[in-house]
């Protein structure tokens, strides 16, 4: 059980505090409620671009990393479809340095054409390196718009088109900052050998003077229910054929989300999992196969991705995967398999509550979902799930009319 306190400043900043007396290190995590789903369809990739810009210095602190490193700290950040996350660790006696740095870039980010040009080029190169010049790199740039027709999850965090970043103007960037980078759109979590009164004083001192942002309505287009199977085929210069399958799945706060998580682990968590055992080890259909969920807050995707051996056709690959899935939809889940994946998940949850940084990040994330305490009951939720729950969710999830298939064909070279 992770105990914590929480309070909200008058400007809307939500603060979570957990005391861990066993470490000299403190962690600060700040979530901004802005991800790629909040972007304009004509200006995608901005949430990720802005993650880079936030390290470009402020009016008061030209280089973010230098004072933090001098204080013995480390930091990083990431962006996904739903939020942007910044985090740092620092020795307890230098914790105020973290408050100083994070509050200053929330309020005083420096904007210059030079910084924008640099970070724009960094993101463009990242796009090319990871998505265009890497084998199978564009698979999710293709499968997401196949599965989504209305919801902004149809583009990746990197952006829908690289031209959106190339055309990013200073005015666009400033407007994005002014709208989303405000205390009332953020969650701050602090963990370490600290007490709540100390953190409240620091929060009021450094974040309290920052004004809240303008109110705005946050709404996302509802994705229509898929009514027929969708198939897309592409040809790329890759070493082997691949298949990507995707099914829409429930939102993060739906109990069926947990069912889908367990189903993905039964299919593909470790060398004893069903897909690996039947389709890689025993029958030599694929060189590798994985099942996973995207973990989005809104309706995400359940994915199966497989690399085919040369003697396996695309048709056989699809049939083999569907055959394994049909075992779930007919209720074939052994008690041992269910207990095994539950134990693995429980183990991961226990280990996630050891690191001071992990605790700060998770408390912030679950607060974003609506209640930080939900992290404490996750294990109980997984433990309560039965085989009949998995059967019912499998029948709903793996509806053939909800299936999206991307055939990723390698280029055939002439002899």
KETORLUM-992180 format. One line per field, with one value per residue (C-alpha): chain; x negated, y negated, z. Coordinates in steps of 0.2 Angstrom, whole numbers, plus 2048, in hexadecimal, padded with zeros to 3 digits. Layout:
chain <- [A,...]
X <- [X,...]
Y <- [Y,...]
Z <- [Z,...]
% end
This chain:
chain <- [A,A,A,A,A,A,A,A,A,A,A,A,A,A,A,A,A,A,A,A,A,A,A,A,A,A,A,A,A,A,A,A,A,A,A,A,A,A,A,A,A,A,A,A,A,A,A,A,A,A,A,A,A,A,A,A,A,A,A,A,A,A,A,A,A,A,A,A,A,A,A,A,A,A,A,A,A,A,A,A,A,A,A,A,A,A,A,A,A,A,A,A,A,A,A,A,A,A,A,A,A,A,A,A,A,A,A,A,A,A,A,A,A,A,A,A,A,A,A,A,A,A,A,A,A,A,A,A,A,A,A,A,A,A,A,A,A,A,A,A,A,A,A,A,A,A,A,A,A,A,A,A,A,A,A,A,A,A,A,A,A,A,A,A,A,A,A,A,A,A,A,A,A,A,A,A,A,A,A,A,A,A,A,A,A,A,A,A,A,A,A,A,A,A,A,A,A,A,A,A,A,A,A,A,A,A,A,A,A,A,A,A,A,A,A,A,A,A,A,A,A,A,A,A,A,A,A,A,A,A,A,A,A,A,A,A,A,A,A,A,A,A,A,A,A,A,A,A,A,A,A,A,A,A,A,A,A,A,A,A,A,A,A,A,A,A,A,A,A,A,A,A,A,A,A,A,A,A,A,A,A,A,A,A,A,A,A,A,A,A,A,A,A,A,A,A,A,A,A,A,A,A,A,A,A,A,A,A,A,A,A,A,A,A,A,A,A,A,A,A,A,A,A,A,A,A,A,A,A,A,A,A,A,A,A,A,A,A,A,A,A,A,A,A,A,A,A,A,A,A,A,A,A,A,A,A,A,A,A,A,A,A,A,A,A,A,A,A,A,A,A,A,A,A,A,A,A,A,A,A,A,A,A,A,A,A,A,A,A,A,A,A,A,A,A,A,A,A,A,A,A,A,A,A,A,A,A,A,A,A,A,A,A,A,A]
X <- [800,7F9,7FF,7FF,807,80E,813,817,810,81C,816,81C,80B,80E,800,7FD,7F1,7EA,7DD,7D0,7C3,7B8,7B0,7A5,7AC,7BC,7C6,7D1,7DD,7E8,7F5,7FD,80D,809,804,806,819,81A,812,81A,81B,812,804,800,7F0,7F0,7F2,7E2,7D9,7DD,7D5,7C5,7C8,7CA,7B8,7B3,7B1,7BB,7BA,7B1,7A8,79F,79B,7A7,79A,78C,793,79B,78B,782,78F,78B,79C,7A1,7B1,7BA,7CB,7D7,7E7,7F5,806,80E,801,7F0,7E5,7D5,7CC,7BC,7B2,7A8,7A0,7AC,7A2,7A3,7B6,7BA,7AF,7BC,7CA,7C1,7BD,7CE,7D8,7CD,7D0,7E2,7E3,7D4,7CF,7C4,7C9,7BC,7BC,7AB,7B2,7C1,7B6,7AB,7B9,7C3,7B4,7B1,7C3,7C2,7B3,7BB,7CA,7BF,7B3,7C1,7CF,7C9,7B7,7BA,7C1,7D3,7D2,7E1,7ED,7F6,7F7,801,80B,812,81B,822,829,82F,839,83E,835,824,81B,81B,80A,7FA,7F2,7E5,7F2,7FD,7F2,7E0,7E5,7F0,7DF,7D6,7E3,7E5,7E4,7DF,7F1,7F8,7EB,7EF,802,7FF,7F5,802,810,809,7FA,803,804,817,812,804,802,7F2,7ED,7DE,7D7,7C8,7C4,7CF,7DF,7EE,7ED,7DB,7E1,7F1,7E5,7DA,7E9,7F1,7E0,7DB,7EC,7F8,7F5,7F8,809,815,818,827,835,839,844,83A,844,83F,848,851,84A,859,85C,852,85E,853,841,834,825,816,807,7F6,7E5,7D5,7C3,7C2,7BA,7CA,7DD,7E7,7F9,801,812,81C,82D,835,835,83D,838,82B,837,842,840,83F,82F,827,82F,826,816,817,81C,80D,802,80A,806,7F5,7EB,7DC,7D6,7E4,7F1,7FE,7F9,7E6,7E9,7F4,7EF,7DC,7D5,7E0,7E6,7D9,7E6,7DF,7CD,7D6,7E7,7EE,7FE,800,80C,808,80D,816,823,830,834,824,81E,81B,80C,805,7F5,7EB,7DC,7DF,7D2,7CF,7D9,7E9,7F5,7FF,80F,808,801,812,81B,80F,811,824,823,81A,826,835,82F,832,843,849,843,832,828,81F,81F,80D,80B,816,80E,7FD,800,809,7F9,7EE,7F9,7F9,7E6,7E5,7F0,7E6,7D6,7DD,7E0,7CD,7C5,7C8,7CA,7D6,7E1,7E1,7E5,7F3,7FB,7FC,803,811,816,817,823,82E,827,815,81B,820,80E,80F,81E,818,812,823,82B,821,823,836,836,83D,83C,84E,84A,83C,848,855,848,840,850,853,842,83E,84D,848,850,845,835,828,81A,80A,800,7EE,7E6,7D4,7CE,7CB,7BA,7B7,7A9]
Y <- [800,7EF,7E2,7D0,7BF,7B3,7A1,794,783,774,773,785,78F,7A0,7A6,7B8,7BC,7CD,7CE,7DC,7DB,7E8,7DE,7CE,7CB,7C1,7C2,7B5,7B9,7AD,7B2,7A6,7AB,7AA,7B8,7BA,7BD,7AA,7A4,79C,7A8,79C,79A,7AB,7AF,79F,7A8,7B1,7A2,798,7A5,7A1,78E,78F,793,784,778,76B,758,75B,76B,76D,77F,78A,798,78F,789,79A,7A4,798,79D,7AF,7B2,7BB,7B9,7BE,7BE,7C7,7C3,7CF,7CE,7C8,7BE,7B7,7BC,7B3,7BB,7B8,7BF,7B5,7B7,7B2,7A3,79C,79F,78D,78C,797,78C,77D,785,78C,77D,771,77B,77C,769,762,76D,764,764,761,765,76D,779,77D,781,78C,796,797,79F,7AB,7B1,7B2,7BD,7C8,7CA,7CF,7DA,7E4,7E4,7E3,7EA,7F8,809,80A,7F9,7F2,800,7F6,7E7,7F3,7FE,7EF,7E6,7F7,7FA,7E8,7DD,7CF,7CF,7C6,7D7,7D9,7D0,7D5,7CA,7C5,7BE,7C2,7BA,7B3,7A4,79F,79D,795,787,784,772,768,762,774,779,76A,76E,780,77B,76E,77A,78A,786,77F,784,788,794,79D,7AA,7A9,7B8,7B8,7C8,7CA,7C6,7B7,7B2,7AA,799,797,79B,790,781,784,786,776,76D,772,777,76D,75C,764,75F,76D,76E,76A,776,781,790,7A0,7AC,7B9,7C0,7D0,7DF,7E7,7F9,803,80E,817,81E,812,818,80E,815,80C,811,80C,810,81B,82C,836,834,82F,82E,821,824,817,818,809,80B,803,7F3,7F3,7F1,800,810,819,810,81B,82A,825,823,835,83B,834,83B,84D,84B,844,841,84C,85C,866,85B,862,859,85C,86E,873,867,865,874,882,87E,872,866,856,850,846,841,835,830,820,811,7FF,7FA,7EA,7E1,7E0,7F0,7F7,806,818,81C,82D,82A,839,83B,849,857,859,869,860,857,848,852,860,853,84B,85C,862,852,853,865,861,853,85E,869,85A,856,868,867,870,868,874,870,871,864,858,859,858,847,840,844,83B,82C,82C,82D,81F,814,818,814,803,7FE,7FF,7F1,7E0,7DA,7E7,7E3,7D0,7D5,7E1,7D6,7C8,7D4,7DC,7CA,7C6,7D5,7CE,7D5,7D8,7E5,7F0,7F5,7FD,808,80D,81E,822,81E,82A,837,836,83A,84B,856,852,840,843,84E,840,832,83D,840,82D,828,834,831,834,824,81B,822,817,820,818,823,81D,825,826,821,830,82F,836,843]
Z <- [800,7FB,806,800,803,7F6,7F5,7E7,7E6,7E3,7D1,7CE,7CF,7D6,7E2,7E8,7F6,7FC,80A,808,816,80F,801,801,7EF,7EB,7DB,7D3,7C5,7BC,7B0,7A3,79D,78B,77F,76C,76E,772,762,753,745,73A,747,74E,757,762,773,76F,767,777,782,779,77A,78D,78F,784,793,79B,79D,7AE,7AB,79A,79C,7A6,7A8,7B0,7C1,7C3,7BF,7CB,7D8,7D5,7CC,7BC,7B1,7A2,79A,78E,784,77F,778,789,792,794,7A2,7A9,7B8,7C2,7D1,7DC,7EE,7FB,801,7EF,7EC,7EB,7DB,7D3,7D8,7D1,7C0,7BD,7C3,7B8,7A8,7AC,7AC,7A3,795,789,777,769,756,75A,767,75C,74D,757,75F,74F,746,755,754,741,742,74F,744,735,73F,74A,73E,72C,72B,737,732,737,73E,736,73B,748,73C,731,73E,748,73A,735,746,749,73E,749,75A,75A,75F,74C,74C,756,763,757,74C,73D,730,732,728,738,742,733,732,745,748,757,759,759,766,771,770,775,784,78A,788,790,79B,7AA,7BC,7BB,7AD,7B7,7C4,7CF,7D9,7E5,7EE,7FA,80C,80C,816,80F,818,810,7FF,801,805,7F6,7EB,7F1,7F0,7DE,7D5,7DF,7D6,7C5,7BE,7B8,7A5,79C,79E,78E,78A,788,77C,770,761,766,75B,752,755,748,73D,731,730,729,720,719,710,70D,706,70E,70D,71D,720,723,722,731,736,742,749,753,75C,765,778,787,790,79E,7AC,7A6,7AF,79E,79B,7A9,7A0,790,799,7A0,78F,787,794,792,77F,780,790,790,787,78F,789,77C,76C,76F,774,765,757,75A,764,75F,74D,746,73F,745,74A,757,75C,76A,771,77B,77F,77B,78C,787,792,785,77A,776,76B,76F,763,75C,752,74A,73F,733,72E,71B,71A,722,717,71D,71C,727,733,735,737,744,74F,74D,752,762,766,763,771,77D,775,779,78B,78A,798,7A4,7B7,7B6,7A8,7B1,7C1,7B9,7B0,7C0,7CA,7BD,7BE,7D1,7D1,7C5,7D0,7DF,7D7,7D0,7E2,7E7,7DD,7E3,7D1,7CC,7DB,7D6,7C4,7C8,7D5,7C8,7BB,7C5,7CB,7B9,7B7,7C5,7D5,7DB,7E7,7D9,7D7,7E8,7E3,7D2,7D8,7E0,7CF,7C6,7D3,7D2,7BF,7BB,7AC,7A7,7A7,79B,790,790,78B,77E,775,775,771,763,758,746,741,74D,746,73D,734,72C,720,720,711,70D,6FC,6F1,6E9,6D8,6D6]
% end
